[in-house]
Amino acid sequence: MRKDYNLEKRKYVICGFLLVIAIIYGVRLFNLQLADQKYKQSADTNAFLRRTIYPSRGLIYDRNGELVVYNQPAYDVMLIPRDVQPFDTADFCNALNITREQLDKRLIDMRDKRLNPGYSSYTPQKLISQLSAQDYGRLQEKLYRFPGFFIQKRILRQYAHASAPNVVGNIREASAADIKNDEYYAPGDYTGDLGVEKSYERELRGIKGVEILIRDARGRIQGKYENGARDIAPVAGRDLKLGIDIKLQEYAESLMVGKRGAVVAIEPKTGEILCLVSSPTYDPNLLVGRQRGDNYRMLANAPDWPLYDRAIMASYPPGSTFKPTQGLIFLQENIITPETMYPCSHGYHNGGLTVGCHGHGSPLPLKPALQTSCNSYFCWGFYNMINKRSKYGRWDNAFEIWKNHLVSMGYGYKLGVDLPGEKRGFIPNAKFYDKFYGNNHWSGNTIISVAIGQGEILATPLQIANLCATIANRGWYITPHVVKEIQDTVISDEYHIKNYPTIEHHYYDIIAEGMRMAVLGGTCRSAAFPGVNVAGKTGTAQNPHGKDHSAFMGFAPYEDPQIAVCAYVENAGFGATFGVPIGSLVMEKYLNGKIDDSRKYLEERMLTTEVYYAPPKTK
């Protein structure tokens, strides 16, 4: 009998077809039973209700143990959409003091996955956040009338001082991006925003717990599942101790009222920031509660930008506070010795170029040049370095060496402070000038203003304070940081390591002596206060947009420095007018605990004098 090969082929086709169908059913069953969470959620929520237990957020203390930031309870109205049954909307709205239109809008927004990416009818969803105590009390009494609704307890922040908002920061509701990038967050959660609340969010937030409740056949809560044996307790966030002295912070802020600028004080030996003032400032409690959004918009639109942290974000010309860096570089590069003298007939005169100066002795060596803040001295030093072909060859090679020394001192790049938003300032390189002037079309004389902290040079007040701390330490610094301790753990290694610039340490003694002379009988005489030897350097920074900026950096005590400070006041004129008094008062308050009677007049003037200016249109 002849074999029918066509029939044989059909058999294999039919078997293959059945096998494909079996695989399709198998995959579908796998998806339904294992992969697709929808049915699992449905089954689970029929029997259980999992409620998140939010941990206590870590507390924040100042360096002396004074409580700065603590917690307060807040209550959100939550619902599980599939469990909601018809209810008296008028009664519900009356309990919460809202209108029917507001309720409808919130329900619509809640179901909009563009606004609420985590929406699921099987999981708890937030309807209303941060109930007032009165609203919470009214709703709690009637909650049994509204099946599917419950109240979720959360944690909000309270700030014990109307001070240091740029340091402590605040918390806000987690955005869609936060939820996408970190599985810790769910809709309605809170996260740090600005300050240490943001930079130490993982340490502060803790670990959530879970409470598992069991339902009956009608969905009513019958108590804890297995008497709470499967519950997971929350883990509280870690407490932080700041390097900030909150009393000093408040005092420095009071001196800056009516002024725009910054004050930064650092403990030189540790790099801990003692105060970090940005003025104008605001009360951090404005960004707490249900009015947070309105208040944030008000602050964001304010003409003086109180949300802008000038201490670490604003890039200013450092002016004469930059001159100590020049002395250090010229000494290191053997351009000068401490005895080298340069002339000053009320300014630097070279090749038809003049940079003005004020009247003082001439010629003079390095330390008196720092004492009198002589522009000419540092212009001649810079010119002689950039044009020393016998040592560097081309001038651009000399300029790169000059720039690299500055970078090693903490200029031109972010220092790495443990706060969000730090800016780098600006130190140009040779390529910058090649592009601006053209190759071979610039020289030391062309850019001479950078020698006195003008021209293209920009620095943050934090960088200026850090330079002062480096001089106070006679040649090293620790990266400035605001957090001193983290509960049950250690702060980053970079906040323990000494950084050494490319300048030999013995040259710092010479610069420190010059700064001491500036207080004894130079441009910083008003920085002196009883009982403590002070060193300092003024800065009057030219401002193309208006009146000059007033700047000062200083440290004390001279023999064993405990504080290094930078005070920078915009549009305030000479450094001695505002920068020196504010900086010295901050040092005196920190070291002596009070202001001497002989200087009360100076304190009163700083507390009451306002500096008027027209805010620029753009940052």
Disulfide bonds with the S-S distance in Angstrom:
none
